[in-house]
């Protein structure tokens, strides 16, 4: 019959490896860059819709309201480029923060997993002697 301590340790090791495979660490710079690029692209498409399409009046109002939040943003070429850059920077910062918080949460989960395993073995150490 297999030793229960060894079986439990093997199960714990398999669980820990599954957690590591499932929740790999995110690169904050990479996530930030990707988020910034996507945010800039969306902003550019929305502004291009104002220029080259027949925009909905509500879209014009929304874009006009964004000038209160983005420094230098307006419906001109320089204003649109400024807005696209600012939204890209905001998206990059947001992506970096999300990846960093997620990595921190993953560290907490793994720390708790190791702590629970160690405390289990300490509690049941005397059970195996005898």
N, C-alpha and C positions, 0 to 999 in steps of 0.2 A: 504494500500500500504506500502511496506517495505521501511524503511529509506535507502536512497542510501549510506549513510556513513557506516551503519552497513553491508550492502551487500558487499560494496567494501572491508571492513575490513575482512569479512569472506573469500572473494576470495583471498585476499592477504595472509591470514593465510594458506589457502589451498595451494597456490602457494609456499609459504615458506616451508611448510611441504613436498611438492613434491620434492623441491630442496634438502632438507636435506636427504630424502630417496634415491634420485638418486645419490647424490654426498656425500657419507659418507666419513669420514676422513680415510686416509690410515695410517697404522702404519709404520713409516719410518724404524724402525729396522726390522720388518717383511718383508717388500718389499726388503730391502737391503740384508737380509739373503737369501731370495728366489732367487734374481738375482745373488748373489754370488755363490750359489749352482749350478744354471743352467749354469753359465759361466764356473765354474770349470768342470762340467760334459762335456760340449762341448769341452773344451780344452783337457780333458783326452781322449775323443773319437777320436779326431783328432790325438793326439800323439800315441794312441794305433793303429790307422790305419797305422802309419809309421812303427811301430814295427812288427805287426802281419799280415799285409796285403801286397799286392803288390801295393805300393802307386804310385800315379801319380807323375811324376817328378816336376810338378809345386807345388804340395803340399809340397814336401821336400824343395823347394826354399822358399815357404811362411813361413814354420816353421823356416827355417834358418834365414829369415829376422826378425822374431819375437825376436830373441836373441838380436837384437839391442835395443829393447824396454823393454824387461823383464830381470831384473838383474839375472844372474846365470842360465838362461835358455839355454839348449842345448839338444841334442838328447840322452843323457844318462839318467839313472834312476833318479839320484839326480836332474839333470837339469829339467827333465819333472815334477817331484814332486814340485820343486821350481816354475816352470812356472804355474802349476795348482793352487798352493796356491796364487801366485801373481795375476793371472787372477780372482780368487775368491774374493780376497780383492778389486781389482779394480771394479768388478761387484757389490760388496756389497756397496761400496762408491757411485757408480753411482745410484743404486737403492734407497739408502737413500736420495740422492740429488733430484731425480725425485719425490719421495713421499713428501719430504718437500716443494718443489716448487709447487706441485699440491695442497697441503693443504693450502699454502699461497694464491694461486690463488682463491681457494674456499672461503677463508675468505674475500677476496676482493669482490667477487661476492655477498656474503651474506651481507656484510657491505653496498654495493651500493643498494641492494634491500631494506634494512631497511631505508636507508637514503632517497630513492625515495618515499617510503611509508609515512614517516614522513613529508617530504616536501609537498606531495600532501595534507595531512590532514591540514597542516598549511595554505596552499594556499586557501583551500575551507572551512576553519573553519567558516568564516562569512556567507557563503552560507546556512549553517544549522541553523543560528539564524533567524529566521524571517519568 
